[in-house]
Amino acid sequence: MPRVLIVDDVQVDRELIGGLLEEAGDLQLSYAADGQEALSTMESTDFDLVITDLVMPDVDGLQLIAESRKRGHLAPVLVVTAQGSEEMAFRALREGAASYVPKSLLAQDLVDAVENVIESSAARRGRTEAYAAIESGELVFRLPNDRTHFGSVVSFLQEILAAHGNWNETVRMQLGIALEEALVNAAEHGNLELDSSLRNQDRKAYFDLAEQRRSEDPFAARHVDLEASLSKQEVRFVITDNGAGFDPSTLPDPTDVQNLLKSSGRGIMLMRTFMDDVQFEDGGTRVVMIKRPPKVA
C-alpha cells in the first residue's frame, strides 16, 4: 500500500486532503504540520509521495523539496497551490516537484494527480545489464484509449533510462509525468472527444462516458500511437491520436504562472514545464516532446 505524507500548517487543509485521499482508498496516510516535522518524519519512514503546501513558517514547501533531495529522499513531491503562490509553485516544478494541484480544485483534481505521480514513479529503480548496454533505441507502441494501460509503458521507458546515470531520478519522474499527461490527452480529449469540464463537474460521469465511448463508433476504432526515441543525449516522444484535433494557439501560455490555477490545460502546462521542447502538429493530433539530460555541474 503506497505511503503518502501530507504537509500543511493549516489543520483544516490537512484534513481536507486526507479526507479526499481516504475516499480514494488503498493509501497509507501520515501528516506533518510543517516542513521541519515532515523532514523528521521522512528520516524514519520511506514514503511513495509527499503532498505539501508551499507557504509555511520556518521550512516552506520549496525548502522542503530542496532539503529532502539533499538528504537523499526519493519520494516525488506534489505541491498544492493557493492564490498568490503561483510564482512559488512554478519554481517548485522547475526545482523537482512532480506535479501540482490548486487548492481551489482539490476535490476535482487531487485523486487523479496522486494516482498519476505514484504510478509514474512505482517501478523506476531496476537497472539491468541489458538496459545499460543500450546506446539508443526506437520503440513504437499502439495503445488503447484506456489510461490504465499507460503506466506500464511509462515505467518500462523509465527503467531503460534508469540504467544510464545522465538521466537522474527527478528527470525520469518528470519525463514520466509529461508522457502520461500527453497519452491521457491523446486518448481522452483527442480520440474519445471528452470535455475536461465534465470531469470537473462530475468525475464519475466523465469516466463512465469514457468507458461507454471506448466501445462505440467512431471512437472504438481509434488508438494512440507512441514513438519513443531514447539515447544518452536525448529523449524524443511523438504521440499521435485519431481525433478531430484542436487549435494549439488556444492553449494556455506556459510562461504565465496565473495559468497554474486554471482547471483546463493543467496536463499541457506540466508537459511544457518538464520537457525542453513541446510542439503540436497536424492540427493538434500529434505532439512532439523532447528532453535532454541535465548538465552536470
Stockholm file with secondary structure:
# STOCKHOLM 1.0

chainA/1-297         MPRVLIVDDVQVDRELIGGLLEEAGDLQLSYAADGQEALSTMESTDFDLVITDLVMPDVDGLQLIAESRKRGHLAPVLVVTAQGSEEMAFRALREGAASYVPKSLLAQDLVDAVENVIESSAARRGRTEAYAAIESGELVFRLPNDRTHFGSVVSFLQEILAAHGNWNETVRMQLGIALEEALVNAAEHGNLELDSSLRNQDRKAYFDLAEQRRSEDPFAARHVDLEASLSKQEVRFVITDNGAGFDPSTLPDPTDVQNLLKSSGRGIMLMRTFMDDVQFEDGGTRVVMIKRPPKVA
#=GR chainA/1-297 SS CCEEEEECSSHHHHHHHHHHHHHHCSCEEEEESSHHHHHHHHHHCCCSEEEEESCCSSSCHHHHHHHHHHTTCCCCEEEEECTTCHHHHHHHHHTTCCEEEEGGGHHHHHHHHHHHHHHHTTTCCCCCHHHHTCSEEEEEEEECSCGGGHHHHHHHHHHHHHTSTTSCHHHHHHHHHHHHHHHHIIIIIIISCCCHHHHHHCHHHHHHHHHHHTTSTTGGGCCEEEEEEEESSCEEEEEECCSCCCCGGGSCCTTCGGGGGCSTTHHHHHHHHHSSEEEEEGGGTEEEEEECCCCCC
#=GC SS_cons         CCEEEEECSSHHHHHHHHHHHHHHCSCEEEEESSHHHHHHHHHHCCCSEEEEESCCSSSCHHHHHHHHHHTTCCCCEEEEECTTCHHHHHHHHHTTCCEEEEGGGHHHHHHHHHHHHHHHTTTCCCCCHHHHTCSEEEEEEEECSCGGGHHHHHHHHHHHHHTSTTSCHHHHHHHHHHHHHHHHIIIIIIISCCCHHHHHHCHHHHHHHHHHHTTSTTGGGCCEEEEEEEESSCEEEEEECCSCCCCGGGSCCTTCGGGGGCSTTHHHHHHHHHSSEEEEEGGGTEEEEEECCCCCC
//
